């Protein structure tokens, strides 16, 4: 199981973001992207993650296509990438780097309202 320093892990997330096409990046500039060690028990419960499973990342917010200027102000959109579950899942640094990118793209897709079925079809499930 590969381990990256916090700095190296954050750089891998930044590199994944740098590969996102500009036409998408301009729509996620207001989304906060965080790295945390692992999801809390509360997050796992709130997102109904089955016991024994975990998350590599999570999107918290209202998908872009569902927002309205008439909605009351809500919390800002946040994407969280979870370091420890990704490290535990992967066997090499190369695999970890690839899985970080997949997770970043997966969570950005949720921001755009793309569901799990579509993500699965394109290899981001």
N, C-alpha and C positions, 0 to 999 in steps of 0.2 A: 504494500500500500504506500504510494508516494505521498510525501508531505512537502508542502511548499511553505515558505515563510509567508507571513501576512502580506508583506510587500510584493513578493513574487506572485501570490494569488491575485492580489488586486491588479497587478500589471496584466495578468492573463485575462481578467475581466475587461480591463481597458482595451486590450488588443482585440478582444471579441467585439466590443462596441465600435472600434475603429473600422471593422470590416462591414458594418451595417451600412447599406446604401444611404446616401445623403437624403433622398426623398423620404426615407423613414425616420432618419435621425431628427429632421426638423420637427417631427411630430412627437418626439419623446424628450425634447429638451427640458420640459417641466417635470419629467418623471425622475424621482430620486432613486438612485441605484445604490444599494448597500450590500456589504458583505458581512455576514454574521457567522459565528462558529457553527451553530446548528439551530434548527427550529425548536421553539419552546413547546412544552406539552400543551399549552393553551393554543398555539398556532395549529399544531397537529389535530387537536380536538375541533377547533373552529372550522378547519378545512376538511374535516371528516376523513383524515388519513387513517387507514386501517392499522390496528395495533401490529407492531413489527415492521411496518413500512416507514419510510421517511420521505423527506422532500429534498430536492437539490436546489429548488428555488420556488419563489412564490410572488404572485402579483397581487397587490392590495390596491384597489381603486375601482373606478367606474370605467369600463372600456370606452375608448374614444367614440365609437359609433353610438353609444348610449347616452352620451352627455348632451346636455341642453343648456343654453344660456339662461333658461328660466329656472333651473335647479338651484336649490339653496346651496350656499358654499359648503363644500365638503373637504375632508382631509385631502392633502395632495396624494397623487398616485405614487406608489412605492414598489420597486422591484427589489427583492432580497435574494441574494445568492448565498447558499449555505455551504461553507467550506468543508467541514468535517464529513458530512455524508458523501460529498463528491470524492474526497480523498479516500474514504473507506471503500467506495465502489470501484475505483480504478486500480489497475495493477502497474501502470507505468506513468511517467510524467507526460508522455505524448498523449496517452489515453485521457489523462486528467485534463490537459489543455483542450483537447477536442470536446470533452464532456462539458467543460465550462462554457465553451462557445455554444454548444447545443442548448444548454440551460439558459443562457442569456437570450438567445433567439427565441426560445420557447416562451419565456416570460414576456418579452417584448410583444410577441404575437398575441398573448392574452390581453395586453394593453389595447391592441387593435381589434379585440373581440373575436379572435380566431379560436375555435374550440379544439378539444383534444383529438377528435376524429380527423380533422384537417391536418393537424400537426403530425399525427401518426402517419398519414399518407405521404408526407414529405420527409419523414425520418427524424422528426423533432419531438416525438412522443415520449 
